[in-house]
Amino acid sequence: MAKEKSVYVCSNCGQESPKWIGKCPGCGEWNTYVEEIIRKESGPKKVSTGMESVKPRPITLNEIEAADEPRIDMYDEELNRVLGGGLVQGSLVLIGGEPGIGKSTLVLQTVLRIPEKRILYVSGEESARQLKLRADRLGSASGECLIVCETSLEQIYVHIKNTRPDLVIIDSIQTISTEILESSPGSVAQVRECSASILRFAKESHTPIILIGHINKEGSIAGPKVLEHIVDAVLQFEGDQHYMYRILRSIKNRFGSTAELGIYEMRQDGLRQVNNPSELLLSQDHEGMSGVAIASAIEGVRPFLIETQALVSSAVYGNPQRSATGFDLRRMNMLLAVLEKRVGFKLAQKDVFLNIAGGIKVNDPAIDLAVISAILSSNMDTGIESGMCMAGEIGLSGEIRPVNRIEQRIAEAEKLGFRQFVLPKYNLQGIDTKRIKIELIPVRKVEEAFRALFG
């Protein structure tokens, strides 16, 4: 006979407790425990995937054949790059992002372009008519893409068994539920059980599955943290809804590098791949304008030029304001302290606002030099000469530290017509300057960089 039992589960890490507690002993977060009613059956029971699994025997490493994993071409250069060269057979990929950022649009337009592949698109949030309207807006259609609106995991396995697809899309994992649990869809127990069952099916049938997931208010994947450990790859789709750019970032990838990055532009007819982001992120004309510096940044393995904008003004109120968009505010405060202590610029009584143009977020420390150059340019109301690009990390003692992949950064600036490049002096070692047409300005300290920029 079935018993009903109430347990409390941490919505962040999935740890269970027989009673409610304030602080989770697993992840240390406060007020994350929620009550769930779980029906305990008399015997062990798990979701049937419809596949007969064969128990493997232990074998030695020498018996295992090492071969490249066969990959499915997604006909999207940006997505292929982030996945590591394509979608691996039998892999489970999770794509997360804010509501309305374009997750479903990205996945739908991608699967509609894949020829000669039978694709099953399981929608738990939208009706078939809504998907049809979106497909018409995207302007592409595929006869091999099958649509089904279903939220029951058991029924999804029935549809998969009947259609035998080459690729399965589940939109979204938070709407799927299994009958063996009494809790509602989207709860910690349902997300964990359904994800584990889907992973088991993907490995047994060698069918690649793409899950679409929600994110919480902190910006991480919604549901228990164990969800990110279950899947093979976690892709974060991010960007500001007020801007047209979207970035697909790899957080975890068992079949490729997590340093890869894909950039898209949101348009009326869907997402367009951005092969050369530098031209879109730079203003057309900023000659004579103060507070603007061009930095050569690298996100993943792609070099691109970004425009750092700064505004320094006298503090109207008692406490000066510090604001940074697209850049770490604490790092900006550190750079301001270096300017005041090592170089002698007094900015303590001034408001400082910093913005990375285009609405993107950059974590590359090589843009430090451009940040302080833009701040000083605005402070002195003197523009930086057009055609000048820079890269360099600032140390606490005011030295300019070397950055990685300097040749790629220089080549990107040279390709876009820049005439001068300010770089750390140490980075000159090992560079074949004969092949470089752009003028290199090596600097060792912040003072040398300012003399080269402002005379």
Secondary structure, 3 states (H helix, E strand, C coil): CCEEEEEEEECCCCCEECCCCCECCCCCCECCEEEEEEEECCCCCCCCCCCCCCCCCCCCHHHCCCCCCCEECCCCHHHHHHHCCCEECCCEEEEEECCCCCHHHHHHHHHHHCCCCCEEEEECCCCHHHHHHHHHHHCCCCCCEEEEECCEHHHHHHHHHHHCCCEEEEECHHHCECCCCCCCCCCHHHHHHHHHHHHHHHHHHCCCEEEEECECCCCCECCCCHHHHHCCEEEEEECCCCCCEEEEEEEEECCCCCCCEEEEEEECCEEEECCCHHHHHCCCCCCCCCCEEEEEEEECCEEEEEEEEEEEEECCCCCCCEEEECCCHHHHHHHHHHHHHHHCCCCCCEEEEEEECCCCCCCCHHHHHHHHHHHHHHHHCCCCCCCEEECCEECCCCEEECCCCHHHHHHHHHHCCCCEEEEEHHHHCCCCHHHCCCEEEEECEHHHHHHHHHC
